[in-house]
Amino acid sequence: MHRIVLIIEYDGTNYVGWQVQPNGTAIQEVICRALKKLTGDELSVHASGRTDSGVHARAQVAHFDTLSRIPAEKFSYALNTMLPGDIRIKASFELTGDGDYEFHSRFSVKQKHYRYTILNAPHNSAFTRNTALHIHSGLDLEKLNAAAAFFLGTHDFLSFKAAGSKSKTTIRTIYKSEWFRNGEFLFYDVAGSGFLYNMVRIMVGSMLRVGMGFESPEFILRALENPDRENAGDTAPAHGLMLYRVKYDEFDTEQFLSKAYLNI
């Protein structure tokens, strides 16, 4: 049996998210369908985590087990001939277990990195309308970063968890939390040990209240110190969010997305 790992890029606009749902087409479903056509077998594909309806991925990681004799690195090329243009396999390779340990795309994750994109301009863009939240009013970058800094470290993120989360604990560790501007675009980068359901979107929605001047940066601190969903801000729209990077002991998705790896 071969454990094949995929690094997947997708535009989530037309999907109900990663995981198979009864109310629409999921990315997992499309990939499983292509794998069955390719190998002839019904294969289970496990991802590093779910992304919700409308959320995108630059580097989702998934794996499946197969008896197929197709070389691991050829799966990406073969699958991309079958998948729609808004789903691309950026790399495929095999990882084998060592003793009692076996790599798992979800349970072996060490760090996830999300990016939220905002177009801060008078008018929306025809090109980024599905990948960036448009805000025409001014946003204070200094205040946004002051608010973002409160997320660093280990905290109870109950205030930033949406209803319906089934996580056993709301304690999470954040390693990176910062905003930067590039022209008309504002980007929020956050990396952590893991994230609750809608956690990043609620974090962003809360910080936007600070950036717009409705709250002080300490609004975030108060929400962390008084864990209750009512103490945080609104949930930012899904389309601005992207799963940007995933790190494991075995590899970092960045090494497969670099120009050196792609030999460009």
N, C-alpha and C positions, 0 to 999 in steps of 0.2 A: 504494500500500500504506500502510495506517495502522498505527502502533504504538500500541496501547491499553494503558495501565497501570491495574492494579487494586490497590486497597488492601483487603485481605481480613482479616476477623475470623473465627476459628473455635474451637470447642470440640473438641479433638482426641481426646476420650475414645473415640469409636466408630470411629476411623480408625487405619490402620497408619502414619500420618505423612503428610507432604506428597507425597512421590514415589510414583509407581505401583509397587506391589509385587505379587508373585504370591500372597501369603498373606492378602490382605484388601483392603478398600476404602481407597483413598487420596484425600486431598482434591483433589489434582491431577486425578485421574480423574473425580471428580464434577463439577468445574468444566469440564473438557474436554467431558464429555457434555452439559452444559447449553449450552455454546457451539455445539456441533454442532447441537443442536435449534434454537438461536436463529438461526444464520447458514447452516446447511446444509453447512458445511465442517468438515473435520478440522483443528483448529488446535492448534499446539504452544504450551503455556503454560509460561513460564520464571519461576521464583521467585527471591527474593533469597537463598534457601538452604533446605536441607531442615530440616524439623522432624520429630523421631522420633515413633514411636507413642505416643499419649497426651499429647503436648506441644501446648500451645495457642498461639494467636496473637491479639494485639490489633491488630497492624498488619503482616501479611505483605504483601510487595509482589511482584507478578507482572506479566508483560506477554505480549502475543501480537500477531501481525501479521495483518491481515485486509483484504480488499477490500470488506467490508460497508459499506453506506451508513448504517448506524445511527449517529447522533451519539454521540461518545465518552462524553459524560456520561450517556447513556441506558442504556448497558450495565449499570450497577449496578442500575438499577430493573428492567430486563428479566430479568437473571440472578437477582435475588432472588425473582422469582415462580416460578422453576424449582428453586432450590436448597433443600435441607433447612434447617430452622431453626437448625441448629448451624453453618452456614456463611453468612456475610453479606458482601456486597460493600459496603464503606463509601464507596467513591468510585471513579470511573472517569474517565480523561481521556487525551488524546493527547499524546505527546511525539515530536517529529521530530528527526532528526539534523541536525548542523551540519558540513558539509564531510566530513572523514574520520571524524568521531566519530558514533556512534549509541548512544543510551541503551540499557543492558541492565540488567534488574532485579538480576542477580547481579554482573556484572563492574563495574558503576558504583557499587556500594555504597561509601560512605565510613566509615560507622559503624553498628554494630548495637547495640541495647540489649535485654537480656533482664531479666526480673524473675522471681525465685523466691519463692513464697509459702508461709509456714508458719503453721499454726494452733497456737499454743502455749497449750493449754488442757487441763483435765482430761479433757474428752470431745470427740470429733470432732463435726463439724457435718453435718447432713443436707444443707445447702445448698452447702457448699464441699468436700465429700468428694472431688470429681473435679478440683478446681482448687487445693487446698492440701494440703501434707503435714502430717499431724497428729503433733505431738510433745507428749506430756503432761508430760515432765520439764522442769525449768527450763533456760533458755538465757541465758547471760551476754552481753548486748548489747555491753558494752564490750569483752569479749574477742573477740567476733565481728568487730567493727570493727577491732580491732588486727590480727587475722588478715587481714581483707579488704584492708587497706592495703598488704600485701606484694605484692599482685597488680598494683598500679599501675605503669605504665611498660612497657617492652619486655622480655620474658623468653622463655626456652625453656620451653614448656608441655608438654614430653614426658611429665612425670609426671601430667598432667591430660588425657591423650588415651587414649580407649578403643581397644582392638584393633579393627582393621578400617578405621581412618582411612586415606584415600589421599592426604592432603595432602602436598605436596612439602616443606614446611617446618613445623616446630612453633613457630616464632618468631611471637609475636603481641604487639600493643600494647593495653594496657588503659587507658582514659581515666577510667573511673568504676568504683568498687568500694566499695559501702557498704550497711550494714544500717540499717533504721529500724523502729520499732515503732508500731503503731496499734491500741490496745486489745489484744486477744488475738492479733493477727496480727503476724508479723515478715515484712518484705520485704527481699530482697536485690536491689539494682540493680547491674547490671554492663554497661558499654558498652565496645566495643572495635573494632579494625579488622577483626576476624573471629574465628571460633571453630572449634576442632577438634571432631571427633566426640565428643559427650558431655562436652565440656570444662567447660561451666558446671555440669553436674550433679556432676561430680567435684570441682570447686571447692567447691560447696555441701556435698557430703558430707564433704570434708576439714575445712571450717570448722565443721561441726556437731560434730566431735570436739573442737574447741577450745571451742565454746560450751557443751558438756556437761561440760567439765572433764577430759576424757581426755588432752588434749594442751595445750601452751602455744601462743600465737600463732606462735611461731618454728617450729612444725611446718610451716607454709606456706612459710616462707623456706627451710628445709632441703630441702623437696620441689622448690622452684624451683632451688636451687643444685646439687641432685643428681638430674638428670632421669632418672627411672625410675618406671614406673607403680606399682611396689611401695612407693614412698616417699610416696604420697598416700593419701587415705582412700577410703571406698566411694563408689559412684555413687548420688547421691540419686535417688529415684523421679521418673519423667517427669511425673506429673500436676501437680506443683507449679510447673512451668516454663512461661513464656510469652514468646514473641517480642513485645516491647513497643513497639519503635520502630525505624525505619530511616531513616538520613540519606543523602542524595545531594547533589551540587552543585546539582541542579535543584530539589529539594524535600526537605522533612522531613515524614514522615508525620503529625507532630503538627499541622501546619497544616490537615490534612484531617479531623482528629478533634476539633478545638476547637469550642466552642459558637459562636464567631463564624462559622466556616465553615458549620456546619450551620444557622445562623440560628435558634437556639433562644432 
